[in-house]
Amino acid sequence: MAVDVATELQDGEALYLYAVVRSAEPLRLDVPGIDASRPLMALHHAGLTAIVSAVLLTAFRGPQGEQNLADLGWLGPRALAHEAVIERLMAQCTVFPLPLGTLFSSRQALREALDARREQIESALERLRGCREWAVQGHLDREAALDARMDEAIASGRYVPAVSLGRQHLEKQRLRRELARDLDAWLLMRTAPLAETLRRQCAGFCERQLQADQGWVFNWAVLVTQQETAHFHQILDEARAVQAVRGLRLACKGPFAPYSFCGKAP
């Protein structure tokens, strides 16, 4: 069962915060935390429960912390442990997840943060009930997209191929260059109906920052209830067929803890 924090931190220690849940939720904290030698604990405060464990402050802050956080060999296992705790909690109740490396110097500092963000946390816990986050991403094959635009131009009568093959080739090349200049705007128009459908049908929708050099043209976070998950995937399956003709490949990843719908962390 969940163990309340009964002792003060030792010198050089900090509280590592994984998530916040409602205090009424019965919990089993039977997975290891960031440091397997230090158990998960529950700090109950005014109707909220913070799931924490003690860690060495220098592991995350200062010169050693900077070195650790830049070392994937050190960071990777701890990120997996962090997510394992979140997943274990989500199997039991609604969770307000915190990002990797959220630290507090004392129980009092954590309580003050909970008080300051109480409205945000409680509102999120209500909204997130029974929901998981999915990532919907789009990758554009620009040459295939230009082929689709050329077909649209011919079908609409905007472009009528010349009789002469030589002239036809030159006109197509010129038109292709023109169409390439506003390809992003064209893509936005063609994907806007899908975005609007997801906004309307799902519990939450937001645009996330694109990662450089990964080739994605959009990165959406979608909040989906358990009951609507099958319908959500049906919407994407139908959209894939439509968008593939335009050179756009849709990818769906998840489910994840709903980090994108929690707002600013305490």
Phi, psi and chi 1 to 4 in degrees:
 res  aa     phi    psi   chi1   chi2   chi3   chi4
   1 MET       -  166.2  -60.9  -62.7  -69.8      -
   2 ALA   -64.6  138.7      -      -      -      -
   3 VAL  -108.4  129.3  179.6      -      -      -
   4 ASP   -76.8  149.7 -160.8    1.6      -      -
   5 VAL   -72.9  114.5  177.2      -      -      -
   6 ALA  -110.7  -15.5      -      -      -      -
   7 THR  -121.4  154.1   58.3      -      -      -
   8 GLU   -74.5  158.8  -66.0  -66.4  -21.9      -
   9 LEU   -69.0  148.7  -65.7  170.8      -      -
  10 GLN   -81.5  164.4  -57.6  -61.7  -47.3      -
  11 ASP   -55.9  133.7  -71.3  -16.5      -      -
  12 GLY    84.2    4.4      -      -      -      -
  13 GLU  -104.6  159.0  -71.3 -175.0  -22.6      -
  14 ALA  -138.2  162.3      -      -      -      -
  15 LEU   -90.6  124.8  -77.7  177.8      -      -
  16 TYR   -96.4  121.2 -176.5  103.5      -      -
  17 LEU  -100.1  123.5  177.6   60.6      -      -
  18 TYR   -93.2  -46.4  -60.4   85.7      -      -
  19 ALA  -165.9  166.3      -      -      -      -
  20 VAL  -124.6  136.7 -179.8      -      -      -
  21 VAL  -131.8  174.1  -57.1      -      -      -
  22 ARG   -75.1  141.4  -69.2 -172.1  175.3   90.1
  23 SER   -65.7  -22.1  -67.6      -      -      -
  24 ALA   -73.3  -12.9      -      -      -      -
  25 GLU   -75.9  126.7  -54.4  -76.8    5.8      -
  26 PRO   -74.3  135.5   26.6  -32.5      -      -
  27 LEU  -130.1  148.4  -63.6  175.3      -      -
  28 ARG  -119.4  118.1  -64.2 -165.6   65.1   85.7
  29 LEU  -104.6   72.8  -56.7 -179.6      -      -
  30 ASP  -111.3   31.7   49.4    3.9      -      -
  31 VAL  -125.9  153.9  -67.2      -      -      -
  32 PRO   -72.7  154.1   25.0  -33.6      -      -
  33 GLY   -95.6 -155.9      -      -      -      -
  34 ILE   -58.2  -42.1  -68.2  -69.3      -      -
  35 ASP  -113.2  110.1 -176.9  -18.9      -      -
  36 ALA   -61.7  -19.0      -      -      -      -
  37 SER   -83.5   -7.3   67.7      -      -      -
  38 ARG  -121.2  117.9  -58.6  176.9 -173.8 -138.0
  39 PRO   -71.0  157.0   28.4  -36.4      -      -
  40 LEU   -69.2  145.8  -63.5  179.9      -      -
  41 MET  -137.4  160.9  -59.8  177.5  -69.9      -
  42 ALA  -116.8  128.4      -      -      -      -
  43 LEU  -108.2  108.0  173.6   60.1      -      -
  44 HIS   -87.7  133.1  -56.7  -67.5      -      -
  45 HIS  -154.0  110.7  178.0   64.1      -      -
  46 ALA    49.7   50.2      -      -      -      -
  47 GLY    88.9   -5.8      -      -      -      -
  48 LEU  -117.2  153.1  -63.5  175.3      -      -
  49 THR  -127.0  122.8  -63.8      -      -      -
  50 ALA   -96.0  128.4      -      -      -      -
  51 ILE   -94.1  119.1  -52.3  -55.9      -      -
  52 VAL  -137.6  168.3  -59.3      -      -      -
  53 SER  -149.5  157.4   66.0      -      -      -
  54 ALA   -81.4  139.1      -      -      -      -
  55 VAL  -137.9  161.5  -64.3      -      -      -
  56 LEU   -74.8  126.6  -70.3  174.6      -      -
  57 LEU   -60.4  -37.5 -178.8   59.8      -      -
  58 THR   -67.1  -16.8   54.5      -      -      -
  59 ALA   -70.0  -21.4      -      -      -      -
  60 PHE  -121.8  -13.7  -68.1   87.8      -      -
  61 ARG  -128.8  159.1  -62.4  -69.1 -173.7  -92.1
  62 GLY    77.9 -172.2      -      -      -      -
  63 PRO   -56.7  -44.0  -24.9   34.2      -      -
  64 GLN   -67.0  -38.7 -176.5   60.2   53.3      -
  65 GLY   -62.8  -43.9      -      -      -      -
  66 GLU   -60.7  -41.1  -68.7 -179.6    6.0      -
  67 GLN   -64.8  -43.6 -179.3  178.1  -31.5      -
  68 ASN   -62.9  -45.8  -72.1  -17.5      -      -
  69 LEU   -69.0  -18.2  -65.7  173.8      -      -
  70 ALA   -92.0   -5.3      -      -      -      -
  71 ASP  -102.9  106.8  179.3    1.9      -      -
  72 LEU   -62.6  -29.3  -68.6  179.7      -      -
  73 GLY   -65.2  -32.4      -      -      -      -
  74 TRP   -84.5  -42.5 -175.2   92.0      -      -
  75 LEU   -73.1  -40.2 -173.9   62.1      -      -
  76 GLY   -53.6  -54.2      -      -      -      -
  77 PRO   -61.3  -33.6  -23.4   33.9      -      -
  78 ARG   -74.1  -35.1  -72.7  155.9 -179.4   82.4
  79 ALA   -64.2  -40.6      -      -      -      -
  80 LEU   -65.1  -40.0  -68.7  175.4      -      -
  81 ALA   -64.8  -41.4      -      -      -      -
  82 HIS   -58.2  -49.1  179.1   97.3      -      -
  83 GLU   -66.9  -32.9  -70.3  -55.8  -42.6      -
  84 ALA   -64.0  -37.5      -      -      -      -
  85 VAL   -64.8  -45.8  172.0      -      -      -
  86 ILE   -60.2  -45.3  -58.5  -63.9      -      -
  87 GLU   -63.0  -39.3  -71.3  -64.4  -36.5      -
  88 ARG   -64.1  -40.1 -176.1   68.3 -179.3   97.4
  89 LEU   -67.3  -41.9  -67.6  169.7      -      -
  90 MET   -66.2  -23.9  -70.1 -171.8   69.5      -
  91 ALA   -71.4  -12.6      -      -      -      -
  92 GLN  -113.3  -28.6  -56.1  171.9   71.0      -
  93 CYS  -164.4  178.4   61.9      -      -      -
  94 THR   -78.5  137.1  -56.0      -      -      -
  95 VAL  -127.6  138.9  173.8      -      -      -
  96 PHE  -101.4   98.7 -175.1   98.8      -      -
  97 PRO   -80.2  147.7   31.2  -34.5      -      -
  98 LEU  -110.9  150.3  -83.2  -59.1      -      -
  99 PRO   -66.8  158.3  -13.1   25.5      -      -
 100 LEU   -55.0  133.0 -179.1   73.5      -      -
 101 GLY    86.2   22.7      -      -      -      -
 102 THR   -83.7  112.5  -57.0      -      -      -
 103 LEU  -121.1  151.1  -58.1  179.5      -      -
 104 PHE  -134.5  144.0  -68.5   88.2      -      -
 105 SER   -76.6  -19.4   59.7      -      -      -
 106 SER  -161.6  168.0   65.6      -      -      -
 107 ARG   -62.3  -38.6  -72.3 -174.4  -65.1  164.4
 108 GLN   -63.8  -41.5 -176.6   58.1   31.5      -
 109 ALA   -62.7  -38.5      -      -      -      -
 110 LEU   -67.1  -43.7  176.3   51.3      -      -
 111 ARG   -59.4  -41.8  -69.9 -169.7  179.8  105.3
 112 GLU   -63.6  -38.3  -69.2  172.9   -1.7      -
 113 ALA   -66.5  -40.0      -      -      -      -
 114 LEU   -63.5  -41.3  -66.9  177.2      -      -
 115 ASP   -63.0  -42.2  -73.9  -22.9      -      -
 116 ALA   -67.4  -31.5      -      -      -      -
 117 ARG  -110.0   16.6  -61.2  -72.8 -177.9  179.9
 118 ARG   -55.8  -48.8  176.8  171.1  -55.6  -77.7
 119 GLU   -60.6  -43.3 -176.7  176.2  -13.0      -
 120 GLN   -62.3  -46.2  171.0 -161.2  -12.8      -
 121 ILE   -66.6  -46.2  -65.6  170.5      -      -
 122 GLU   -65.6  -38.8  -69.2 -179.6  -17.5      -
 123 SER   -63.4  -42.7  175.9      -      -      -
 124 ALA   -65.8  -42.4      -      -      -      -
 125 LEU   -60.3  -36.4  -73.4  171.3      -      -
 126 GLU   -68.7  -43.9 -176.8   61.8   31.4      -
 127 ARG   -68.6  -34.6 -177.9 -173.1 -173.3 -167.2
 128 LEU   -84.9   -1.1  -60.2  175.3      -      -
 129 ARG   -56.6  122.5 -172.4 -171.0  -58.9  -88.6
 130 GLY    71.5   17.0      -      -      -      -
 131 CYS  -115.4  154.1  -64.2      -      -      -
 132 ARG  -132.5  157.9  -60.5  -64.3  -66.6  -90.5
 133 GLU   -97.4  139.7  178.4  176.2  -31.3      -
 134 TRP  -124.1  148.1  -64.6   80.2      -      -
 135 ALA  -103.4  127.0      -      -      -      -
 136 VAL  -115.7  119.3  177.5      -      -      -
 137 GLN  -125.8  149.8  -59.6  168.3  -40.3      -
 138 GLY  -122.5  131.8      -      -      -      -
 139 HIS  -118.5  125.2 -173.0  -81.1      -      -
 140 LEU  -102.8  127.1 -174.1   66.4      -      -
 141 ASP   -88.9  101.9 -180.0  -26.4      -      -
 142 ARG   -64.8  -35.6  -60.0 -172.7   75.3   85.6
 143 GLU   -67.6  -41.9  -67.8  -56.0  -46.9      -
 144 ALA   -65.7  -36.6      -      -      -      -
 145 ALA   -65.0  -39.7      -      -      -      -
 146 LEU   -67.2  -35.0  -74.5  172.2      -      -
 147 ASP   -60.7  -42.8  -71.3  -19.8      -      -
 148 ALA   -64.8  -39.2      -      -      -      -
 149 ARG   -66.6  -38.5  -66.6 -155.0   68.7 -174.3
 150 MET   -62.0  -43.4  -69.0  -72.0  -67.8      -
 151 ASP   -61.6  -40.6  -68.4  -18.7      -      -
 152 GLU   -62.9  -41.7  -74.9 -176.8    2.2      -
 153 ALA   -63.2  -40.0      -      -      -      -
 154 ILE   -69.7  -44.7  -66.4  172.3      -      -
 155 ALA   -64.6  -33.6      -      -      -      -
 156 SER   -83.4  -10.2   67.3      -      -      -
 157 GLY    86.5    0.7      -      -      -      -
 158 ARG   -62.1  -35.1  174.1 -176.7  174.3 -176.2
 159 TYR  -126.4  126.1  167.0   68.3      -      -
 160 VAL  -113.7  113.7  178.3      -      -      -
 161 PRO   -56.6  137.6  -22.7   33.4      -      -
 162 ALA   -68.8  157.9      -      -      -      -
 163 VAL   -68.8  -42.5  175.6      -      -      -
 164 SER   -70.2  128.2  165.6      -      -      -
 165 LEU   -64.7  -38.3  -67.2  179.5      -      -
 166 GLY   -63.8  -46.7      -      -      -      -
 167 ARG   -66.7  -38.1 -177.4  176.0  177.5 -175.2
 168 GLN   -59.5  -41.7 -176.6 -179.1  125.8      -
 169 HIS   -63.2  -44.9  175.1   74.9      -      -
 170 LEU   -65.4  -40.4  -67.9  174.4      -      -
 171 GLU   -65.8  -39.9  -71.2  179.0  -12.4      -
 172 LYS   -65.3  -39.2  -77.2 -174.2  174.3 -179.1
 173 GLN   -65.5  -41.0  -68.4  -57.7  -51.0      -
 174 ARG   -64.4  -44.9 -174.7 -174.4   70.7 -110.7
 175 LEU   -63.4  -39.1  177.8   60.2      -      -
 176 ARG   -62.1  -40.3 -163.3  175.9 -175.2   88.9
 177 ARG   -65.0  -39.5  -71.0 -168.1  -64.1  -89.4
 178 GLU   -64.1  -44.2  -68.3  176.1   -0.3      -
 179 LEU   -67.3  -29.3  -64.7  175.5      -      -
 180 ALA   -68.3  -27.4      -      -      -      -
 181 ARG   -68.3  -31.5  -74.3 -164.0  -75.0  -91.3
 182 ASP  -117.6   32.8   65.2  -15.6      -      -
 183 LEU   -63.9  -37.3 -171.1   60.6      -      -
 184 ASP   -64.8  -40.8  -69.9  -19.3      -      -
 185 ALA   -65.5  -39.8      -      -      -      -
 186 TRP   -60.9  -43.0  174.1   83.5      -      -
 187 LEU   -63.1  -42.1  174.7   66.6      -      -
 188 LEU   -59.7  -42.2 -179.5   61.8      -      -
 189 MET   -64.2  -37.4  -70.7 -179.5   57.5      -
 190 ARG   -78.6  -23.0  -64.0  -53.6 -175.3  -85.0
 191 THR  -100.3  -12.2   57.3      -      -      -
 192 ALA   -58.3  -40.2      -      -      -      -
 193 PRO   -61.5  -37.7  -26.1   36.4      -      -
 194 LEU   -65.7  -44.7  174.3   58.6      -      -
 195 ALA   -60.0  -42.3      -      -      -      -
 196 GLU   -65.9  -39.2 -179.4   57.1   31.5      -
 197 THR   -62.0  -43.4  -64.1      -      -      -
 198 LEU   -67.5  -38.5  -66.9  175.9      -      -
 199 ARG   -60.2  -41.0  -76.9 -169.2 -179.9   94.4
 200 ARG   -77.2  -37.7 -172.9  174.6   61.8 -107.6
 201 GLN   -90.1  -22.7  -62.7  -70.8  -27.9      -
 202 CYS  -106.4  168.8  -61.6      -      -      -
 203 ALA   -75.3  -20.1      -      -      -      -
 204 GLY  -166.0  153.1      -      -      -      -
 205 PHE  -152.0  134.5  176.6   96.2      -      -
 206 CYS  -153.8  154.9   68.1      -      -      -
 207 GLU   -92.3  130.2  -62.9 -171.0   25.1      -
 208 ARG  -103.4  159.1  -60.5 -169.0   62.7 -169.4
 209 GLN   -64.8  138.8 -176.2  175.8   -3.7      -
 210 LEU   -78.1  140.1  -67.4  171.4      -      -
 211 GLN   -83.4  133.2  -62.1  -62.6  -45.2      -
 212 ALA   -62.6  143.8      -      -      -      -
 213 ASP    65.2   19.6  -57.2  -35.9      -      -
 214 GLN  -106.3   -5.1  -67.9 -168.0    1.4      -
 215 GLY    81.6    2.7      -      -      -      -
 216 TRP   -80.5  142.2  -59.9  108.7      -      -
 217 VAL  -102.5  -16.9  -69.5      -      -      -
 218 PHE  -152.7  156.1   62.5   76.4      -      -
 219 ASN  -143.8  100.2 -177.2   19.8      -      -
 220 TRP  -104.6  141.5  -58.8  -25.1      -      -
 221 ALA  -104.6  130.6      -      -      -      -
 222 VAL  -126.2  129.0 -174.2      -      -      -
 223 LEU   -96.4  122.2 -171.0   65.9      -      -
 224 VAL  -128.5  132.0 -175.8      -      -      -
 225 THR   -74.9  157.9   65.2      -      -      -
 226 GLN   -59.1  -38.4 -176.7  175.8   -8.2      -
 227 GLN   -68.3  -27.0  -65.4   85.2  -11.7      -
 228 GLU   -98.7    4.4  -70.7  -65.3  -35.8      -
 229 THR   -61.9  -45.2  -60.1      -      -      -
 230 ALA   -62.5  -41.3      -      -      -      -
 231 HIS   -65.7  -39.2 -174.7 -143.6      -      -
 232 PHE   -57.3  -46.9  163.8   70.1      -      -
 233 HIS   -69.0  -31.6  -73.4  -68.4      -      -
 234 GLN   -64.1  -42.2 -179.6 -176.9   -8.0      -
 235 ILE   -59.3  -44.1  -68.3  171.6      -      -
 236 LEU   -69.2  -38.9  -68.7 -175.5      -      -
 237 ASP   -61.2  -41.6  -72.5  -17.8      -      -
 238 GLU   -66.9  -38.5  -66.8  172.1   -5.0      -
 239 ALA   -69.0  -33.7      -      -      -      -
 240 ARG   -58.7  -45.0  -77.0 -169.7 -179.7   96.0
 241 ALA   -62.9  -40.9      -      -      -      -
 242 VAL   -68.4  -46.6  173.5      -      -      -
 243 GLN   -74.8  -27.3  -60.2  -63.5  -14.8      -
 244 ALA   -61.1  -35.3      -      -      -      -
 245 VAL   -63.0  -25.6  177.3      -      -      -
 246 ARG   -94.0    8.1  -61.3  166.1  176.4  160.6
 247 GLY    82.6   13.2      -      -      -      -
 248 LEU  -107.5  123.5 -177.7   66.1      -      -
 249 ARG  -101.9  126.0  176.4  170.2   60.0   87.2
 250 LEU   -97.6  134.2  -64.7 -179.4      -      -
 251 ALA  -122.4  142.4      -      -      -      -
 252 CYS  -126.1  126.8  179.4      -      -      -
 253 LYS  -126.5  144.3  -58.2  174.9 -176.7  177.8
 254 GLY   139.3 -169.0      -      -      -      -
 255 PRO   -81.1  156.9   31.1  -35.0      -      -
 256 PHE  -125.4  166.9  -54.1  114.9      -      -
 257 ALA   -64.0  144.9      -      -      -      -
 258 PRO   -80.6   57.0   31.1  -36.8      -      -
 259 TYR   -59.2  -36.8  -71.0   99.5      -      -
 260 SER   -69.4  -12.1  -61.4      -      -      -
 261 PHE  -117.1   21.9  -60.0   93.5      -      -
 262 CYS  -103.9  -11.9  -70.1      -      -      -
 263 GLY    76.7 -166.3      -      -      -      -
 264 LYS   -65.8  133.0 -175.8  178.9  178.6 -178.6
 265 ALA   -69.3  150.3      -      -      -      -
 266 PRO   -61.1      -  -21.8   31.9      -      -
